[in-house]
């Protein structure tokens, strides 16, 4: 059982992948890919049975590149994982806080830790992903470099790459969570646990028609609604909606049917078990 994620081992995506399919237990492996598109392709080709994509962060908002993939792919969303993002400042063994001159990480992680970066007057260096910055620092250390450098990544990354954690929970705001969607080639099996249903649709440019379409979902709890530009048509938009409820529920099914009747384009991305707790 292989679960694909974007990034290097130790990334928050890997933490999501390790918790993506609880019923499988420990009989699984994770595999990192350089891009979100690579994750989707791995699942489509069967190279991985599942994949995880981050779709929104509680501080930074929507992750648009991943969201756009959901309308392009034929994969199903079969679940979600919410990961507590707790950043650590790490360096090579023997390096102290006073020795540091620069710190590397993915840009969003750097943005989430500006207080510590300013406090120690560190030069931020943008990297491809959090765990990748930790891995590269360890590799430079093995080659005799990396002095005066630090990385911001997860505790797991520090453990994997043999780095010392100099400070824990360094993010400016403690309310830092990333929501991942779990992708599969197959629809999830029916279950009685609380569900979410995710939908993307477009409507024609007629005054009031978007409101009319959204009114088909009246009486339902919409936990997210967002517009994204269509990449195949200028000045046209897709609406992404998350509904609290199972598509099999009569009220949800009625609302979805109403949207499908009115929309010029619509796709149910998935109806899947809701994350009831955070991990990480």
C-alpha positions, 0 to 999 in steps of 0.5 A, spaced: 500 500 500 503 506 497 500 513 499 503 519 495 505 526 497 508 532 495 515 533 498 521 529 501 520 524 507 519 528 513 514 533 510 507 535 513 505 531 506 508 525 509 505 526 516 498 526 512 500 520 508 501 516 514 495 518 517 491 518 510 488 511 510 487 509 518 484 502 516 490 499 513 494 500 519 501 500 519 502 496 512 503 501 508 509 506 505 509 513 503 512 516 497 514 523 495 514 526 488 516 533 486 510 536 484 502 536 486 501 534 479 506 528 480 502 525 486 495 525 482 499 522 476 502 516 481 495 515 483 492 515 476 497 510 473 497 505 479 504 507 482 500 509 488 494 507 491 492 513 494 495 520 494 494 526 499 494 534 496 494 540 501 488 544 499 488 549 505 491 552 511 488 555 516 493 561 516 495 562 509 488 560 506 487 556 499 492 552 496 490 554 489 495 549 485 492 543 488 485 545 488 485 546 481 488 539 480 481 537 483 477 539 477 482 536 472 483 529 474 478 523 474 480 521 481 475 521 487 476 525 494 475 519 499 477 522 505 481 528 508 486 529 513 488 535 518 495 536 520 497 540 526 503 544 523 508 545 528 515 548 526 521 547 529 528 550 528 533 545 526 541 545 525 547 541 524 549 537 531 554 542 535 551 549 531 548 553 537 542 559 536 548 564 536 551 561 530 546 562 525 546 567 520 540 564 515 534 559 515 531 555 509 524 553 508 518 553 504 516 560 503 509 559 507 513 556 513 518 562 513 512 567 512 509 563 518 515 564 523 517 571 521 517 573 529 523 568 530 527 570 524 527 577 526 528 576 533 535 572 531 536 577 525 536 571 520 537 571 513 531 567 510 532 563 504 526 560 500 526 552 498 522 547 495 519 544 501 520 544 508 523 537 509 527 538 503 531 544 506 532 540 512 535 534 507 539 539 504 542 542 510 544 535 512 547 533 506 551 540 506 553 538 513 556 531 511 560 534 505 563 539 511 558 545 510 552 548 513 555 551 519 551 558 521 545 555 517 538 552 519 532 549 517 525 550 519 521 543 518 517 538 522 520 534 528 520 528 524 524 531 519 529 533 524 529 526 526 530 523 519 536 527 517 540 527 524 539 535 525 538 538 532 532 542 534 534 548 537 527 551 538 520 548 538 513 551 536 516 557 532 510 559 528 507 566 530 500 563 531 499 557 534 492 556 530 496 553 524 493 547 520 493 544 513 487 540 510 489 535 506 484 531 501 486 523 500 485 521 492 483 514 489 481 511 483 475 508 486 469 511 490 469 510 498 465 505 501 459 507 504 459 509 511 455 512 517 460 517 519 459 524 518 461 526 511 463 532 507 461 533 499 465 537 495 463 540 488 465 544 483 461 548 478 460 554 473 454 558 471 453 562 465 454 569 465 446 571 467 445 576 472 443 573 478 444 566 476 450 564 481 445 566 486 440 562 484 444 556 483 447 557 490 440 557 493 439 550 490 443 549 496 439 553 501 438 549 508 445 546 507 451 548 511 457 550 506 463 550 510 467 553 504 465 556 498 471 559 493 471 562 486 477 560 481 479 563 474 477 558 469 484 556 465 480 555 458 476 561 458 478 568 460 473 572 465 470 565 467 470 562 474 469 555 477 466 555 484 468 550 489 463 548 495 464 544 501 458 541 504 457 538 510 453 532 509 453 525 505 451 526 498 447 520 499 443 524 504 436 526 501 437 533 502 444 533 500 442 529 494 436 534 492 441 540 493 446 537 488 441 535 483 439 542 483 446 545 482 447 540 476 440 542 473 442 549 473 450 549 472 453 549 465 459 545 468 459 541 474 463 535 478 462 532 484 469 531 487 467 527 492 463 525 498 467 522 503 468 521 511 470 528 515 476 529 519 474 528 526 481 530 529 487 533 527 494 529 527 501 531 527 
